[in-house]
Structure formats: structure tokens, C-alpha cells
Amino acid sequence: MTAAPRSQLDTHDVFNQPAAAAHDLWASDTPLRSLMGEDETLARLGAALGSAQGREDARDAQTRLPELRTFDRNGRRIDEVHFHPAYHRLMALGIENGYAAIAWEEGGSHARHAAFMYLFSQIEPGVCCPMTMTYAAVPALDADPALAAIWKPKLLARAYDPARRPVGGKAGVTMGMAMTEKQGGSDVRANATRAVADPGAGEGIFRLSGHKWFCSAPMCDAFLTLAQTDAGLTCFLVPRWLPDDTRNAFNILRLKDKLGNKSNASAEIEYANTLAHRLGEEGRGVQTIIEMVHHTRLDTAMAPAGLMRGALTEAVHWARGRTVFQKRLIDQPLMRAVLADLAIEVEAALMLGMEVARAFDDPARRPYARLTVALAKFVSNKRAPGMIYEAMECLGGMGYVEETPLAMLYREAPLNSIWEGSGNVICLDILRTLMREPEAGEQLNARLDGARGLDARFDAALGAHRSRWPALPPEAEARWFAESLAQLLTAVVLMEKSPVAGSYLTSRLSDPRGQIAGAMRGVDTDTVLARV
């Protein structure tokens, strides 16, 4: 047992200060457990992440920042990033419990994987990036059975091995992705990196020359990347370490000085005659890598639920332990209204994210999954920054200092909306999916129509949506359309699975309300807050 800190100081006594929240993320999360049922792996992970040690490792990973080491002492290039040991402990915790593998194993599921992302995002989101990309790379490798035979067993090995050696000598590997270039951004077809075949090195071997403006997790063992051949944009697998125990030409120019996501060493890189294996057909790079993008989008749709849950937990813990004006803060009517509004947002994001994740587990619902993952990514990430700010304000000045995780969560909040397709890109993708894949719209409409008659408020909102947009909206209205559709789908899931459904319908789809947190009425705050 750790000795208690001193509360009686020379000039004053310390009181009315709730201790830091250190609790079991799984055991304390009623909505998550109601969705997932008994799950020993998630229970073990939630306990470890929520423990004092888990939180200390997170804090160390976020403050002892990655360090770029370009050269060794003799001036030879090594292009390595050095991490604090806490980062490696968290990576091992995730990989060894199945973060990257559990969706692909017998009896596993994408929903269980999504729960990993949700739990990690509450404590340390930065390590999620390499683990998410490793998970998402698995289906993309099916474009080349020979490469899949080498790499997939190591991606799924449940072994974290940060050693700098070729894939054949490692217990497990991680895999990243590098697509973005300065001139193109989301328009990857504008990429200028060139690929030239190297027949002397073997079938399907190319040499890459060019830059990538954003390459996250540069210490992964390999990367899927895009480059131009004579046939057009093509997907390649770039190994960091070569079979002869030499280093591939993977030049790390600098680490990005980002707003948040500090523990994750995003980098700017150059390829300089870099060896790469062609993955898939020449000229079909986007079609090949889209499998990886599709699965990373699931995590960017789930992460905001975790970030918001982490912020809500801190706010509610503080309000339950803090006394103001002779009452507990959580018993003040206005504070209850604010906290309940925030809790509805968290549960809505969790339920919507899990609805999408379960669709990933059903091949027959792939069109539905492609459409709804974009809806969930869009709406939940747009909600997260404002929600987390409001949670911060519940703590007052305490929420604005780095000793609490609110500042970290707030900096993290914009990230998943920007990565893997920013807001406008996602909304245009939603319209494109509805135009090109009629089955996606049919499956979504069947889901919405199946809920008609459950609640008059939902029926009215669905009718209003369809009256406003009897067909696809004009492009300029795509954000409004996507938000409305996402809210309707969220209402369906909540009506099926959550006692806060009525409060969601009242505060989001029917009664007039203000635009800020807590500016509402008619919400059952007791039921909502009992689930936090």
C-alpha cells in the first residue's frame, strides 16, 4: 500500500479535493458491459489500463516524448525513434492481449477489437495508431498471397517485438501506412512518389523515390504506401529491415510537432531508391489500400467514444467528490443537466460505434458497414471537442492543468476527424457510396424503417429527414444530411439497447433546445447518470 500524501501543510489544510480517479475501466462501464457481455480479455485490459500503474505509464508516454535519432555516433544513418519504456509497456499490453489480432482469430470479432480502441483511448490514445494500422493491414495483404504468407502470421502473433531486425527473425511485427504528400493531402491521386521496377532484385520488387509528408509510427516493421508507376498509382509494401540484416532506405527527416497524440512519433519521410514489394495490381493502388483505410476508419469512429468517456469519467468523479455551496456538485440541478447531456453524448457514440463494428463482422452487411462507419466517424468526432471542453469546465481550473488528463484528451479530440478522411471528405464519400452502392442505402433504410413505430419522436424525425431530402442532397448540404442520418441511426440503436434512448430522442431529435451542453429539458438525469 502506498503511503497517503500529506494533507496538513504549513499554511493550510488540503480538503474538498477529490483524489485522482484510478478505477477499473471495464467494471465501471455499464454501457460497455451491457453490449459485450462477459469477456475475460476486456476485463483484464480494463483493469490494467485503469490502474495507477497504467495511468502512470500513460503519463510517462505522453510527457517523455519520442526522440528522433538520425545517425549513430560514427555518422552512419540509423533513422530510429527512441521511446520511453512506458510506451513499450503499453504497446505490449495491447498487442499481447490481442488488439491487432482479436478480430481475425477464430471466435474473435471486430466489435471486441473496437472495445480495445475504446478502452485505450480513455487512457493513452497515442499507442493506438501503430496497433490500429497493424490490425487494418491484415485484409489488405490478401492482394498478394506470397506476401501475406510472410507477414500475416507475424501481424497476428500477439507478440510485441520492437527489435530492429527482418520479419523472419521477429516474434511479431507492426505495420503502418504512408500515403499523404504535401501537394495532395486527401487527394492521393496527386501523389508524386515514383516507383521503378528492379528486375534484378526479384519479381514484384520496385525502387521508390519521393516523400511522404505524414507517416505515423515510423518504427513499424513495414508500411503500405502509394507510388506512381507507368500504369498509375500502385500500392507497395516497404520493409524497414531487409533480409540481409541491413536497413532499407527509409529516411526520417523530422518528427511532427503535433497538437496532441504526443506519444506517437508521426514523421516526415523520404524514399531514396527504397526497396518495395508491389502489393496488388499496378495502377490499382487505391483499390488495394482501401481495405486498410476501411478498417482504420472503424477505429477513428470508435476513438471519440473512448476520449469522451475518459473526459466524462473525470468530470463525474470530480462532481461526486466535490462540495460547492453546501451540496455535492453532482447534486446541483444545473450541473446534473450538464453532466447528463455529456453522458448521453458518450453513450450515443459508444452504441453507434459498436453498431458499426458488428456490421464489420457480417460479410453480408459490408455495404452497410462501409456507409455507417463514415457516418459514425463524422458525427462522433464532430461532437468530441465540445463535449471534452465541457467536461474540462466541470472541474474548473483543475481541469485546465496537465495533472489531470483533460488537457490531453482535449488536444486529442480533433485528431480522428482529420485522419483517414476529414469531415468534408467523409461526407462526400457518404454521397458517393449512396450513389455507387445502392445496397448500402437499402440496408441502412431497412434498419431505419425497422424502428418505425417504436417511438413517435423517432417517426417524426425520420419523416422530416426524408421530406427534406427525398433524394441525395446537394453537395453543399452534405454535412447536414450526414449529421441527420447519423442521429437517426443512433436513435435506432439506443432504442434497442439503452435506457437513455428517451433522453436522446428528447434532447437530440424532438424538443427545442439550445446549442450548448445542458441547454435542454425533459431529460431523465437519474437514469442517464446512473450508467456512468
C-alpha positions in Angstrom: 0.0 0.0 0.0 1.3 3.5 -0.9 1.6 6.0 2.0 -1.0 8.7 1.8 0.2 12.2 0.8 0.2 14.9 3.5 -3.0 17.0 3.7 -2.0 19.2 6.6 0.5 21.6 5.2 2.3 24.5 6.9 -0.1 27.2 5.7 -3.4 25.3 5.1 -5.2 22.0 5.1 -6.0 20.3 1.8 -9.6 19.3 1.7 -12.6 19.2 -0.7 -10.2 17.9 -3.3 -11.3 14.5 -4.9 -8.4 12.1 -5.3 -7.4 11.2 -8.8 -9.7 8.7 -10.5 -8.0 5.3 -10.6 -10.6 2.7 -11.4 -11.3 -0.3 -13.5 -12.4 0.8 -16.9 -14.3 -2.3 -17.6 -16.0 -2.9 -14.3 -17.2 0.8 -14.1 -18.6 0.9 -17.6 -22.2 -0.3 -17.5 -23.0 0.5 -21.2 -19.9 -1.3 -22.5 -20.5 -4.4 -20.4 -24.2 -4.5 -21.4 -23.0 -4.6 -25.1 -20.2 -7.1 -24.7 -21.3 -9.5 -22.0 -18.8 -11.4 -20.0 -15.3 -11.0 -21.5 -12.2 -12.0 -19.6 -9.8 -10.3 -22.0 -11.6 -7.0 -21.9 -12.0 -7.2 -18.2 -8.2 -7.8 -17.8 -7.4 -5.0 -20.1 -9.8 -2.5 -18.5 -8.3 -3.3 -15.1 -4.8 -2.8 -16.3 -5.4 0.4 -18.1 -7.4 2.0 -15.3 -4.9 1.0 -12.6 -2.5 3.5 -11.0 0.4 1.9 -13.0 -1.5 2.1 -16.3 -2.2 5.8 -15.8 1.4 6.4 -14.8 2.7 4.7 -17.9 0.3 6.7 -20.0 1.5 10.0 -18.4 5.1 9.0 -19.0 4.5 8.1 -22.6 2.8 11.4 -23.2 5.4 13.6 -21.5 8.7 11.7 -22.2 8.4 12.3 -25.9 9.7 10.2 -28.7 13.2 11.2 -29.8 14.5 11.0 -33.4 18.0 9.6 -33.8 19.0 10.0 -37.4 22.7 9.0 -37.1 24.8 6.7 -34.9 27.9 8.1 -33.2 30.0 7.4 -36.3 27.8 9.3 -38.7 26.0 6.3 -40.2 22.3 6.6 -40.8 20.0 4.7 -38.5 16.7 6.6 -38.8 15.3 5.4 -35.5 12.9 6.8 -32.9 13.6 6.2 -29.3 10.6 5.8 -26.9 10.3 5.8 -23.1 9.9 2.3 -21.6 6.3 3.2 -20.7 5.4 3.4 -24.4 6.7 -0.1 -24.9 4.8 -1.4 -21.9 1.6 0.0 -23.3 2.3 -1.4 -26.7 2.9 -4.8 -25.2 -0.3 -4.6 -23.2 -2.3 -4.0 -26.3 -0.6 -6.4 -28.7 -0.3 -9.3 -26.3 -3.9 -9.1 -25.3 -5.0 -9.1 -28.9 -5.6 -5.5 -30.1 -4.4 -6.3 -33.6 -5.3 -10.0 -33.7 -8.6 -10.5 -32.0 -10.8 -9.5 -34.9 -9.1 -12.1 -37.2 -8.8 -15.0 -34.8 -11.4 -17.8 -34.6 -14.1 -16.7 -32.2 -12.9 -13.1 -32.3 -14.7 -10.1 -33.7 -14.3 -6.5 -34.9 -16.6 -5.5 -32.0 -14.1 -6.8 -29.5 -11.3 -5.1 -31.3 -13.4 -1.9 -31.2 -13.6 -2.2 -27.5 -9.8 -2.3 -27.3 -9.7 1.1 -29.1 -12.4 2.5 -26.8 -10.6 1.4 -23.6 -7.1 2.6 -24.7 -8.4 5.9 -26.0 -9.5 6.8 -22.4 -6.0 6.5 -21.1 -3.4 6.7 -23.8 -4.6 7.2 -27.4 -1.1 7.6 -29.0 -0.2 4.0 -28.9 -3.4 3.1 -30.7 -2.0 4.3 -34.0 0.5 1.6 -34.7 -1.7 -1.1 -33.2 -4.7 0.1 -35.3 -2.7 0.1 -38.5 -1.4 -3.4 -37.8 -4.9 -4.6 -37.3 -6.1 -2.9 -40.5 -3.2 -4.1 -42.7 -4.3 -7.8 -42.4 -7.0 -7.8 -45.0 -5.1 -5.6 -47.4 -2.3 -8.2 -47.6 -4.7 -10.6 -49.2 -3.9 -8.9 -52.5 -0.7 -10.9 -52.6 -0.8 -14.4 -51.1 3.0 -14.7 -51.1 3.5 -11.5 -49.1 0.5 -12.5 -46.9 2.2 -15.8 -46.1 5.2 -14.0 -44.8 3.7 -11.1 -42.9 0.2 -12.1 -41.7 1.3 -14.7 -39.2 3.6 -12.1 -37.5 0.9 -9.4 -37.6 -1.4 -11.8 -35.7 1.2 -13.3 -33.4 0.2 -11.5 -30.2 3.8 -10.8 -29.6 5.3 -7.3 -29.2 8.8 -7.3 -30.6 10.4 -3.8 -31.1 13.8 -5.3 -32.2 15.3 -3.8 -35.4 15.6 -7.0 -37.5 13.9 -8.5 -40.6 10.5 -10.1 -40.4 11.8 -13.6 -40.5 13.7 -13.1 -37.2 10.9 -11.5 -35.2 8.2 -12.9 -32.9 5.7 -10.3 -34.0 5.6 -7.3 -36.2 3.7 -4.0 -36.6 2.7 -2.4 -39.9 2.0 1.2 -40.7 0.8 3.3 -43.6 2.3 6.3 -45.5 0.1 7.9 -48.2 -0.1 11.7 -47.6 2.1 14.1 -49.6 2.4 17.8 -49.3 0.8 18.7 -52.6 -2.1 16.3 -52.4 -3.3 15.7 -48.9 -6.5 13.7 -49.1 -6.2 13.7 -52.9 -3.8 10.7 -53.0 -4.1 10.5 -56.8 -1.9 13.7 -56.9 1.0 11.7 -55.2 4.3 12.3 -56.9 6.4 9.5 -55.4 7.8 7.3 -58.3 8.3 3.5 -58.4 10.6 1.8 -60.9 10.8 -2.0 -61.3 14.1 -3.6 -60.2 14.0 -6.9 -62.1 17.4 -7.9 -60.7 16.1 -7.9 -57.2 13.2 -10.3 -58.0 9.6 -10.5 -59.2 7.5 -7.6 -58.0 10.4 -5.6 -56.5 10.5 -1.9 -57.1 12.5 1.1 -56.0 10.7 4.1 -54.6 11.8 7.8 -54.7 9.8 10.6 -53.2 8.5 11.9 -49.9 5.6 11.3 -47.5 4.5 14.3 -45.5 2.8 12.3 -42.8 4.0 8.9 -41.8 2.7 7.8 -38.4 4.6 5.3 -36.2 7.8 5.2 -38.3 9.2 2.4 -36.1 6.8 -0.1 -37.6 8.4 -3.0 -39.3 6.8 -2.3 -42.7 4.5 0.2 -44.4 1.8 0.1 -47.0 2.4 3.1 -49.3 1.4 4.5 -52.7 3.6 5.5 -55.6 3.3 6.1 -59.3 4.3 3.5 -61.9 3.8 3.8 -65.7 0.4 2.1 -65.1 -0.6 4.6 -62.4 -0.9 4.8 -58.7 0.1 1.5 -57.1 0.3 0.1 -53.6 3.6 -1.2 -52.2 4.8 -2.8 -49.0 8.0 -1.2 -47.8 10.0 -3.2 -45.2 12.1 -1.2 -42.7 14.7 -4.1 -42.3 15.9 -6.2 -45.2 16.6 -10.0 -45.2 20.3 -9.4 -45.3 20.1 -7.6 -41.9 20.6 -4.2 -43.5 18.3 -1.2 -43.2 16.1 -0.1 -46.0 16.5 3.5 -47.2 13.7 5.0 -45.1 14.9 8.5 -44.3 13.2 10.1 -41.3 13.5 13.9 -41.9 11.8 15.1 -38.7 9.1 14.2 -36.2 5.9 16.2 -36.4 5.3 18.8 -33.6 1.6 18.0 -33.3 -1.1 19.5 -31.2 -1.7 16.2 -29.4 -1.1 12.5 -29.9 2.3 13.2 -28.4 3.4 9.7 -27.7 3.0 8.6 -31.3 6.0 9.6 -33.4 4.4 10.9 -36.6 7.2 11.7 -39.1 8.0 13.2 -42.4 10.0 10.7 -44.5 11.8 10.3 -47.8 12.2 7.3 -50.0 15.6 7.2 -51.7 15.9 4.2 -54.0 13.9 2.4 -51.3 13.2 -1.3 -51.9 9.4 -2.1 -52.0 7.2 -5.1 -52.8 4.3 -4.4 -55.2 1.1 -5.3 -53.5 -1.8 -5.8 -55.9 -2.0 -4.8 -59.5 -0.2 -1.9 -60.9 -2.4 1.1 -61.3 -4.9 -0.1 -58.7 -3.2 1.2 -55.6 -6.2 3.0 -54.2 -8.4 -0.1 -54.6 -5.7 -2.2 -52.8 -5.0 0.0 -49.9 -8.7 0.9 -49.4 -9.1 -2.3 -47.4 -6.7 -0.9 -44.8 -8.3 2.5 -44.9 -11.8 0.9 -44.4 -10.6 -0.8 -41.2 -8.7 2.1 -39.8 -11.9 4.1 -40.2 -13.6 1.8 -37.8 -11.1 2.9 -35.1 -11.3 6.6 -35.9 -15.1 6.1 -35.5 -14.7 4.4 -32.1 -11.9 6.5 -30.7 -14.0 9.6 -29.9 -16.3 7.5 -27.8 -13.3 6.5 -25.7 -12.0 10.0 -25.5 -15.3 11.3 -24.4 -15.8 8.5 -21.9 -12.4 9.4 -20.4 -13.4 13.0 -20.0 -16.9 12.2 -18.7 -15.4 9.8 -16.0 -13.1 12.6 -14.8 -16.0 15.2 -14.7 -18.4 12.9 -12.9 -15.8 11.7 -10.4 -14.9 15.3 -9.6 -18.6 16.2 -9.2 -19.3 13.3 -6.9 -16.4 14.2 -4.6 -16.6 18.0 -4.6 -18.8 20.1 -2.3 -20.0 23.5 -3.5 -22.5 25.8 -1.7 -23.1 23.1 1.0 -24.1 20.5 -1.6 -22.2 17.9 -3.6 -21.5 19.3 -7.0 -23.3 16.4 -8.7 -26.5 17.2 -6.7 -26.7 20.7 -8.1 -29.5 20.8 -10.7 -27.6 22.7 -13.3 -24.5 20.5 -13.0 -26.7 17.4 -13.3 -28.2 18.8 -16.6 -24.7 19.4 -18.0 -23.3 16.0 -16.9 -26.4 14.2 -18.2 -26.1 15.9 -21.6 -22.4 14.9 -21.8 -23.3 11.3 -20.7 -25.9 11.0 -23.4 -23.2 12.0 -26.0 -20.8 9.4 -24.7 -23.3 6.6 -24.7 -24.6 7.6 -28.2 -21.1 7.5 -29.6 -20.4 4.1 -28.0 -23.6 2.5 -29.2 -23.2 3.8 -32.7 -19.6 2.7 -32.9 -20.4 -0.8 -31.8 -23.3 -1.0 -34.2 -20.8 -0.3 -37.0 -18.2 -2.7 -35.6 -20.7 -5.6 -35.5 -21.5 -4.9 -39.2 -17.8 -5.5 -39.9 -18.3 -9.0 -38.6 -21.1 -9.8 -41.1 -19.9 -10.1 -44.7 -23.5 -9.7 -45.9 -23.6 -6.3 -44.3 -20.4 -4.9 -45.9 -22.2 -2.2 -47.9 -23.9 -1.1 -44.6 -20.6 -1.1 -42.8 -18.9 1.0 -45.5 -21.6 3.6 -45.2 -22.2 3.6 -41.5 -18.5 3.7 -40.5 -18.3 7.0 -42.3 -21.5 8.3 -40.6 -20.1 7.3 -37.2 -16.7 8.7 -37.8 -18.2 12.0 -38.9 -20.7 12.7 -36.2 -18.9 11.3 -33.2 -15.7 13.2 -34.0 -17.6 16.5 -34.6 -19.1 16.1 -31.1 -15.9 15.2 -29.2 -14.1 18.6 -28.9 -17.0 20.5 -27.5 -18.0 17.6 -25.2 -14.5 17.3 -23.8 -14.2 21.0 -23.3 -17.5 21.0 -21.3 -16.1 18.1 -19.2 -13.0 20.2 -18.5 -15.1 23.1 -17.4 -16.9 20.9 -14.8 -13.5 20.7 -13.0 -12.9 24.4 -13.3 -9.2 25.4 -13.1 -8.3 21.9 -12.1 -9.4 20.6 -15.5 -7.1 23.1 -17.2 -3.8 21.8 -15.8 -1.8 18.9 -17.1 -2.0 16.9 -13.9 -5.5 15.8 -15.0 -6.0 14.0 -18.3 -8.5 16.6 -19.6 -5.9 18.7 -21.4 -4.5 15.6 -23.2 -8.0 14.4 -24.1 -8.9 17.9 -25.4 -5.8 18.1 -27.6 -6.5 14.6 -28.9 -10.2 15.4 -29.8 -9.7 16.8 -33.3 -7.4 14.0 -34.4 -9.7 11.3 -35.6 -11.8 13.7 -37.6 -8.8 14.8 -39.5 -7.1 11.4 -40.0 -8.4 8.9 -42.6 -10.6 11.5 -44.2 -11.5 14.9 -42.8 -15.1 16.0 -42.4 -15.8 17.1 -46.0 -14.0 14.1 -47.5 -16.1 11.8 -45.3 -19.4 13.5 -46.3 -18.5 13.3 -50.0 -17.7 9.7 -49.5 -21.1 9.1 -48.0 -22.8 10.6 -51.0 -20.5 8.6 -53.3 -21.3 5.4 -51.5 -25.1 6.0 -51.8 -24.7 6.7 -55.5 -22.4 3.8 -56.4 -23.6 1.1 -53.9 -27.4 1.2 -53.8 -27.3 -1.8 -51.5 -25.7 0.4 -48.8 -28.6 2.8 -48.8 -31.1 -0.1 -48.9 -29.5 -1.8 -45.9 -29.5 1.5 -43.9 -33.1 2.3 -44.9 -34.2 -1.1 -43.8 -32.5 -0.5 -40.4 -34.3 2.8 -40.0 -37.6 1.5 -41.2 -37.4 -1.4 -38.9 -37.6 1.0 -35.9 -40.7 2.8 -37.1 -43.5 2.6 -34.6 -41.2 2.2 -31.6 -41.4 5.9 -30.7 -43.4 8.8 -32.2 -40.5 11.2 -31.8 -38.3 8.9 -34.0 -41.0 8.5 -36.6 -41.4 12.3 -36.8 -37.7 12.9 -37.1 -37.4 10.2 -39.8 -40.3 11.7 -41.7 -38.7 15.1 -41.5 -35.4 13.9 -42.8 -37.0 12.2 -45.8 -39.2 15.2 -46.6 -36.1 17.4 -46.5 -34.1 15.1 -48.7 -36.3 12.9 -50.9 -33.2 12.2 -52.9 -29.5 12.8 -52.3 -28.8 16.3 -51.1 -26.9 19.0 -52.9 -23.2 18.7 -52.2 -23.3 21.9 -50.1 -25.8 20.2 -47.7 -23.8 17.0 -47.3 -22.8 17.8 -43.7 -26.3 18.5 -42.6 -27.5 15.4 -44.3 -24.8 13.2 -42.8 -25.4 14.5 -39.3 -29.2 13.9 -39.6 -28.7 10.4 -40.9 -26.2 9.5 -38.2 -28.5 10.8 -35.4 -31.4 8.7 -36.8 -29.3 5.6 -36.8 -28.0 6.4 -33.3 -31.6 6.7 -32.1 -32.4 3.2 -33.6 -29.5 1.6 -31.7 -30.3 3.3 -28.5 -34.0 2.4 -28.7 -32.9 -1.3 -29.0 -30.1 -1.3 -26.4 -30.2 1.5 -23.9 -32.4 3.1 -21.3 -31.1 6.5 -22.3 -33.0 6.3 -25.6 -35.8 8.5 -24.5 -33.4 11.2 -23.3 -31.6 11.1 -26.6 -34.8 11.4 -28.6 -36.0 14.3 -26.4 -32.7 16.2 -26.4 -31.4 15.5 -30.0 -34.4 14.8 -32.2 -37.6 16.3 -30.9 -37.9 19.0 -28.2 -36.4 22.5 -28.8 -33.1 23.0 -27.1 -30.1 25.3 -27.0 -26.8 24.6 -28.8 -24.6 24.2 -25.8 -24.3 21.4 -23.2 -27.0 21.3 -20.6 -29.3 23.7 -22.5 -32.2 21.2 -22.6 -35.2 20.0 -20.6 -37.2 16.8 -20.2 -34.2 14.5 -19.7 -34.2 11.8 -17.1 -30.9 12.7 -15.5 -31.1 10.0 -12.8 -31.2 7.2 -15.4 -28.5 8.7 -17.5 -26.0 9.4 -14.7 -26.6 6.0 -13.1 -24.8 4.5 -16.1 -21.6 6.5 -15.7 
